[in-house]
Amino acid sequence: MGYDGRMPLSAQHWCGLVLALAPISLAHGQEPAQPPPPAKEAKPAVAAVPLVRPAQEPAKPGKAAKPGKKAEPGVAAVPLVRPGREPAPDSIPAIPTMKPASGMAATPQVRPGQEAAPSSALVGFTSLEQEYNAEYAAWVNEITTLSSQENFRGPYPEEPTASYYARFRDHADLGNISARLWCLRNFQHDSVLQDYRKLRWQGEAFSLATAVRNDVQLSAQLRRSVGSGWQFSGKTTDKVLQYLQDVTVVEEIERATMTARSRNMLDSSGETFEKGRSLAERVIKTWPDSDEAARLDGMLNARDTLVIGGTPANFTGTDVDGNEINLYDYRGKVVLIDFWGFW
């Protein structure tokens, strides 16, 4: 059948033309068969490399690869764990200690039930600390001597802390807790930018709180380090101490940390003071016979009574003749109290 383009085609002509050019199957629901893709020629110079899982070695010629075999040296196999199920302690790969690029101290990781070997960070640290303490004490004595001279106009000798910072930092980077605490107290000598320096050492303070949470002596050093008043703001200091209070399981540390938080707040006013009072009353109620309770009770009494127009707390004593006197016996009279002592 042909068409010369001069006459319009009818529907029958169209159907005949289509049937002649593209035969199709008339079976119901059957699509035209697709031609098979051309076969790809393998490149003779390229060898096929089998894919191997991290925990599986390549199969030897003639043998199938067995799952669970030890991986190649340097490749740590990470076990897959279903959600909600913890791996057995022996299946947890040891994490190597590595000095972070930012310079923060790295804490060595130890498997559960395994004691850490003596760290090289302890070697030489004691002598370094003794050397620094001796030089610092000599510096204080020199400053005191120079300050007592009437004609001295300076300059004062430079504090030795800055020259020791790098050496203490080396021990801190090896994981020595005492060195990390020393660097926290003196992080103003860190070489990084000031704005980033404080933010970075805030994170270190929380990390140290976790590390010393159950050590009475080291936790006391942490409280002194973050509570000196100038390193961090009052809110940041309280957050670190509250975290230490929450994570410790030692009652003595909990009591001392609550006391430190309360004393910091009792020097303030308004809402902060009321929060400090609440903590103080909690310490007094929980540990009524402790030294911390006695100190906090005295601070509350002083805050409530030693104010202009307030009523002072009563006390008894002896006069120069050995007679007992009572402050309230002089109520309504002018009383001059002279506080003095020996040093």
C-alpha positions as CSV (number, residue, x, y, z in Angstrom):
1,M,0.0,0.0,0.0
2,G,1.4,3.4,-1.0
3,Y,0.6,7.0,-0.4
4,D,1.6,9.8,-2.7
5,G,0.5,12.7,-0.4
6,R,-2.3,14.0,-2.6
7,M,-5.4,12.4,-1.1
8,P,-6.3,12.3,2.6
9,L,-6.1,9.0,4.3
10,S,-9.1,7.4,5.8
11,A,-9.2,5.6,9.1
12,Q,-8.9,2.3,7.3
13,H,-5.8,3.5,5.4
14,W,-4.2,4.5,8.6
15,C,-4.8,1.2,10.2
16,G,-3.4,-0.7,7.3
17,L,-0.3,1.5,7.2
18,V,0.4,1.0,10.9
19,L,-0.1,-2.8,10.6
20,A,2.3,-2.9,7.7
21,L,5.1,-0.9,9.4
22,A,5.0,-2.1,13.0
23,P,3.5,-5.6,13.6
24,I,2.3,-6.1,17.1
25,S,1.0,-9.0,19.1
26,L,-2.8,-9.1,19.3
27,A,-2.8,-11.1,22.6
28,H,-4.7,-9.4,25.4
29,G,-2.4,-7.5,27.9
30,Q,0.8,-8.5,26.1
31,E,3.4,-5.7,25.5
32,P,5.8,-5.7,22.5
33,A,8.9,-7.7,23.2
34,Q,12.0,-5.6,23.9
35,P,15.1,-6.4,22.0
36,P,17.9,-7.8,24.2
37,P,20.7,-5.4,25.2
38,P,23.9,-5.8,23.4
39,A,26.4,-8.0,25.2
40,K,29.3,-6.0,26.8
41,E,32.7,-7.1,26.0
42,A,35.0,-7.7,29.0
43,K,38.2,-5.7,29.0
44,P,40.9,-8.3,29.1
45,A,43.4,-6.0,31.0
46,V,41.1,-5.4,34.0
47,A,40.9,-8.0,36.8
48,A,37.7,-8.3,38.8
49,V,38.2,-7.3,42.4
50,P,35.8,-9.0,44.9
51,L,34.2,-6.9,47.6
52,V,35.2,-7.9,51.1
53,R,33.5,-6.9,54.3
54,P,35.6,-5.3,57.1
55,A,35.5,-8.5,59.3
56,Q,36.1,-10.9,56.4
57,E,39.3,-11.8,54.5
58,P,39.3,-12.5,50.8
59,A,38.6,-16.1,49.9
60,K,41.5,-18.2,48.9
61,P,41.5,-19.8,45.4
62,G,39.0,-22.6,45.4
63,K,37.6,-21.8,48.9
64,A,34.6,-19.7,49.9
65,A,35.1,-16.8,52.2
66,K,34.1,-17.6,55.8
67,P,32.4,-14.8,57.7
68,G,33.8,-13.7,61.1
69,K,37.4,-14.1,60.2
70,K,39.9,-11.6,61.5
71,A,40.3,-8.5,59.3
72,E,43.6,-7.4,57.8
73,P,46.1,-5.7,60.2
74,G,45.1,-2.1,60.9
75,V,41.4,-2.6,60.2
76,A,39.2,-2.8,63.3
77,A,36.1,-4.8,62.9
78,V,33.1,-3.0,64.4
79,P,30.3,-5.5,65.5
80,L,26.8,-4.6,64.6
81,V,24.4,-4.4,67.5
82,R,20.7,-4.4,67.4
83,P,18.9,-1.4,68.9
84,G,18.5,-1.7,72.7
85,R,21.2,-4.4,73.0
86,E,24.7,-3.6,74.3
87,P,27.7,-5.5,73.0
88,A,29.6,-7.7,75.3
89,P,32.6,-6.0,76.9
90,D,35.1,-8.2,75.0
91,S,33.6,-7.2,71.7
92,I,34.2,-3.5,72.1
93,P,37.4,-2.5,70.3
94,A,39.9,-0.5,72.2
95,I,40.0,3.2,71.3
96,P,43.5,4.5,70.9
97,T,44.5,7.6,72.8
98,M,45.1,10.4,70.4
99,K,46.1,14.1,71.0
100,P,43.2,16.2,69.5
101,A,44.1,18.8,66.9
102,S,42.6,21.5,69.0
103,G,45.0,20.8,71.8
104,M,42.5,19.6,74.4
105,A,43.5,16.8,76.8
106,A,42.5,13.4,75.7
107,T,41.3,10.9,78.3
108,P,42.6,7.4,77.8
109,Q,39.8,4.8,77.2
110,V,39.8,1.5,79.2
111,R,37.7,-1.5,78.6
112,P,35.1,-2.3,81.4
113,G,36.8,-4.4,84.1
114,Q,40.3,-3.6,82.8
115,E,42.6,-1.4,84.9
116,A,44.6,1.2,83.0
117,A,48.4,0.8,83.0
118,P,50.5,3.4,84.7
119,S,50.5,6.4,82.4
120,S,53.6,8.1,81.2
121,A,52.0,11.3,82.1
122,L,52.9,10.6,85.8
123,V,56.5,10.4,85.0
124,G,58.2,13.6,85.9
125,F,55.0,15.4,86.9
126,T,55.7,15.4,90.6
127,S,59.1,17.0,90.1
128,L,57.6,19.5,87.7
129,E,55.0,20.5,90.3
130,Q,57.5,20.8,93.1
131,E,59.7,22.9,90.9
132,Y,56.9,25.3,90.0
133,N,55.6,25.5,93.6
134,A,59.1,26.4,94.8
135,E,59.6,29.1,92.1
136,Y,56.1,30.5,92.7
137,A,56.7,30.7,96.5
138,A,60.0,32.5,95.8
139,W,58.2,34.9,93.5
140,V,55.6,35.7,96.2
141,N,58.3,36.4,98.8
142,E,60.2,38.7,96.4
143,I,57.0,40.6,95.6
144,T,56.3,41.0,99.3
145,T,59.8,42.2,100.0
146,L,59.7,44.7,97.2
147,S,56.3,46.0,98.2
148,S,57.5,46.8,101.7
149,Q,60.2,49.1,100.4
150,E,59.0,52.7,100.5
151,N,61.1,53.9,97.5
152,F,60.4,50.9,95.2
153,R,58.6,52.0,92.0
154,G,58.9,48.8,90.0
155,P,58.9,46.9,87.8
156,Y,57.9,43.8,89.7
157,P,59.3,40.4,88.5
158,E,57.1,38.4,86.2
159,E,55.0,35.7,87.6
160,P,56.5,32.3,86.6
161,T,53.1,30.6,85.7
162,A,53.3,31.6,82.0
163,S,56.7,30.0,81.6
164,Y,55.5,26.7,83.1
165,Y,52.2,26.5,81.2
166,A,53.5,24.6,78.1
167,R,55.2,22.0,80.3
168,F,52.1,21.3,82.4
169,R,50.1,21.2,79.2
170,D,52.3,18.4,77.8
171,H,51.4,16.3,80.9
172,A,47.7,17.3,80.5
173,D,47.7,16.1,76.9
174,L,48.8,12.7,78.1
175,G,45.8,12.4,80.4
176,N,47.3,13.5,83.8
177,I,44.3,14.7,85.8
178,S,46.3,16.9,88.2
179,A,48.0,18.6,85.2
180,R,44.6,19.1,83.5
181,L,43.3,20.8,86.7
182,W,46.4,23.0,86.9
183,C,45.9,24.1,83.3
184,L,42.2,24.8,84.0
185,R,43.2,27.1,86.9
186,N,45.7,28.9,84.6
187,F,44.1,28.7,81.2
188,Q,44.5,32.5,80.7
189,H,48.0,31.5,79.6
190,D,46.7,29.4,76.7
191,S,47.9,30.5,73.3
192,V,44.5,30.4,71.5
193,L,42.3,33.4,71.0
194,Q,40.7,34.7,74.2
195,D,37.0,34.3,73.1
196,Y,37.5,30.7,72.0
197,R,39.8,29.9,74.9
198,K,37.2,30.4,77.6
199,L,34.6,28.4,75.6
200,R,37.0,25.5,75.1
201,W,38.0,25.3,78.8
202,Q,34.4,25.4,79.8
203,G,34.0,22.0,78.0
204,E,37.2,20.8,79.7
205,A,35.7,21.7,83.1
206,F,32.7,19.4,82.5
207,S,35.0,16.7,81.3
208,L,37.1,17.0,84.4
209,A,34.0,16.9,86.6
210,T,33.3,13.4,85.1
211,A,36.8,12.3,85.6
212,V,37.1,13.3,89.3
213,R,33.5,12.7,90.4
214,N,34.4,10.1,93.0
215,D,37.8,11.3,94.1
216,V,37.7,13.5,97.2
217,Q,41.0,15.3,96.7
218,L,40.8,15.9,93.0
219,S,37.2,17.0,93.2
220,A,38.2,19.6,95.8
221,Q,40.8,20.9,93.3
222,L,38.2,21.2,90.7
223,R,35.9,23.2,93.0
224,R,38.8,25.6,93.7
225,S,39.6,25.8,90.0
226,V,36.2,26.8,88.8
227,G,35.1,28.7,91.9
228,S,37.9,31.3,92.1
229,G,35.6,33.8,90.4
230,W,37.5,35.1,87.4
231,Q,37.8,32.1,85.1
232,F,34.1,31.6,84.4
233,S,30.9,33.5,85.1
234,G,28.8,32.6,88.2
235,K,26.3,30.8,86.1
236,T,28.9,28.6,84.3
237,T,30.6,27.9,87.6
238,D,27.3,26.8,89.2
239,K,26.5,24.5,86.2
240,V,29.8,22.7,86.5
241,L,29.4,22.3,90.3
242,Q,25.8,21.1,89.9
243,Y,26.9,18.6,87.3
244,L,29.6,17.3,89.8
245,Q,27.0,17.1,92.5
246,D,24.7,15.1,90.3
247,V,27.2,12.5,89.0
248,T,29.1,11.7,92.2
249,V,28.2,8.8,94.4
250,V,30.4,9.9,97.3
251,E,28.4,11.7,100.1
252,E,31.4,13.8,101.2
253,I,31.8,15.2,97.7
254,E,28.1,15.9,97.3
255,R,28.0,17.7,100.6
256,A,31.1,19.8,99.9
257,T,29.9,20.7,96.4
258,M,26.5,21.8,97.6
259,T,28.2,23.9,100.2
260,A,30.4,25.5,97.6
261,R,27.4,26.3,95.4
262,S,25.5,27.8,98.3
263,R,28.4,30.0,99.5
264,N,28.9,31.4,96.0
265,M,25.2,32.4,95.9
266,L,24.9,33.8,99.4
267,D,27.2,36.6,98.4
268,S,24.7,37.8,95.8
269,S,21.2,39.2,96.2
270,G,17.6,38.6,94.9
271,E,16.8,35.3,93.3
272,T,20.4,34.1,93.3
273,F,20.6,34.6,97.1
274,E,17.3,32.8,97.7
275,K,18.6,29.8,95.7
276,G,21.7,29.8,97.8
277,R,19.7,30.0,101.0
278,S,17.6,27.0,99.8
279,L,20.8,25.0,99.2
280,A,22.2,26.0,102.6
281,E,19.1,25.0,104.4
282,R,19.2,21.6,102.6
283,V,22.8,21.0,103.7
284,I,21.9,22.0,107.3
285,K,18.9,19.7,107.4
286,T,20.7,16.7,105.7
287,W,24.0,16.9,107.6
288,P,23.2,18.9,110.8
289,D,26.4,17.9,112.6
290,S,28.8,18.6,109.8
291,D,31.3,21.5,109.6
292,E,29.7,22.6,106.4
293,A,26.3,23.0,108.1
294,A,27.9,25.1,110.9
295,R,29.6,27.4,108.4
296,L,26.4,27.9,106.3
297,D,24.3,28.5,109.4
298,G,26.7,31.2,110.5
299,M,26.5,32.8,107.0
300,L,22.7,32.8,107.1
301,N,22.7,34.4,110.6
302,A,25.2,37.0,109.5
303,R,23.1,37.9,106.4
304,D,19.9,38.1,108.4
305,T,21.3,40.0,111.5
306,L,24.4,41.9,110.6
307,V,22.6,44.6,108.7
308,I,21.9,48.3,109.5
309,G,18.8,48.3,111.7
310,G,18.9,44.6,112.3
311,T,19.1,42.7,115.6
312,P,22.6,41.1,116.1
313,A,22.9,37.5,117.2
314,N,23.4,37.1,121.0
315,F,26.7,35.8,122.3
316,T,28.4,35.4,125.7
317,G,31.9,36.1,126.8
318,T,34.1,37.3,129.6
319,D,35.3,40.8,130.4
320,V,38.8,41.8,131.5
321,D,38.0,40.8,135.1
322,G,36.9,37.3,134.1
323,N,33.2,38.0,134.6
324,E,30.7,36.5,132.1
325,I,28.8,38.9,130.0
326,N,25.8,38.6,127.7
327,L,25.2,40.9,124.8
328,Y,21.5,41.0,125.3
329,D,22.1,42.3,128.9
330,Y,23.0,45.6,127.2
331,R,19.9,45.9,125.2
332,G,18.8,49.6,124.8
333,K,22.4,50.8,125.4
334,V,25.2,51.8,123.0
335,V,27.7,48.9,122.8
336,L,31.1,49.2,121.0
337,I,32.5,45.9,120.0
338,D,36.2,45.8,119.1
339,F,37.3,42.8,117.0
340,W,41.1,42.1,117.0
341,G,43.5,39.2,116.9
342,F,47.1,38.0,116.5
343,W,48.9,36.9,113.3
